[in-house]
Amino acid sequence: MEFTVKKSDLLKELSLTQGIVEKRTTIPILSNALLEAGGAKLQISATDLELGIHCASEAKVKTEGSVTVPAKRLLEIVRSLPDAEIKFKLLENHWVQINCERSSFKLVGLAKDNYPALPAVPKPLASIPGKALTVMIQRTIFSISNEESRYTLNGALLILKPESAAMVATDGHRLAMIESDVQIAGLKNELRLLLPKRAMGELERLLNEAEPDTAIQLSKDDNHLFFSIGERRLISRLLTGQFPNYEAVLPRENQLLIELEKSALTDAIRRVALLADDRSRAIRLQLDKDKMEILSSSGDFGEAHDVLDVQYPGGALQIGFNYQYLLDFLGVAGDSGKVRVELKDEQSAAQFRPVEDGAWRYRYVVMPMRV
């Protein structure tokens, strides 16, 4: 195997594999990337058996062939080289010679034989606008549970219809749901899929590298989901199980409505959070006529208090929240200058929404804390 590739092209594709390469060394070859040179392309693949990625870069191929090399070391080498063409040559015992201008490296590789084969991509089921999928991931991914025992909550539910898309995520303490009327090409019936959290994070990285009007081709087989973006493919194991009945959680009787400037609320919560308890992250919202007080207290640090003016004609109400849950929502609440807080009472879930959100319908439900 012998080929030449531009540093900038190779660096971009190698960087996209790093979140997938296996960091643990139980199966050493999984910390390697598979390089396959053929035609006028260099194909780069990586997998940790849960996720897989396949990228391609233009290359001048003198001799076709394949080898696996340590992915992190290769990235560090390529990153350190001058912005010029890099020459690769396969030597005996799977060593790889790397030359760029006056720099030279020999990297220990392994044969392709024991590298797990990535499954072939089936026929696409649907084509999803990349921009829409990016927004849905950004506004739900933080609500996914990290508890491995609750595996049906370790991903988000993607609901695709021919003329709409929705995504829902929950960890049992909060729920994020976003919907929009978008055209899903190729789809004739409703499709519901559980997307693993890690797959969503890697998919967002791929989308950030793609053109804004890029469409994602979605495919699946019995065990995998496939996302194709140009010559890049992300492959994920399919989450199985029943996603919770999220519709039963959505509040329907929250009649106490408050609108606040998003930036003012964010700043006030951040200030009060400085003296909140490190473990519970609890803050209190106290509502009375035309004002909202935000408070925190900690036996170790002290107390904090902030006041915002609001239009609130109701009686006194006090409710507690994990401040990080509120900041997560406020950080992705779109370009709307205002957010709406919808409450029922001290014990019931609160619902948060952007006041103006274009084509999106976004709601965020948070269970209260005892404070």
Protein Blocks (a to p, Z undefined) as FASTA:
>chain_A
ZZdddfklmmmmmmmmmmmocfbfkbmmlmpccdddehjbccddddehlaccdddddddd
fbgcdddddfklmmmmmmmpccddddddddehhiacddehjbccddddddfklpccdddd
dddfbdcdfklmmmmmmmmmmmpcfbfklmmlmpccddddfkbccddddehjaccddddd
dddehiabdcdddddfklmmmmmmmmmmpcfkbccdddddfkbccddehjbccddddded
jdddfklmpccklmbccdddfklmmmmmmmmmmmgcfklopacddddehiacdddddfkl
opcddddddddfbdcddddddfklmmmmmmmnojbfbdcdddfblmbccddddfbgcjac
cddddddddZZ
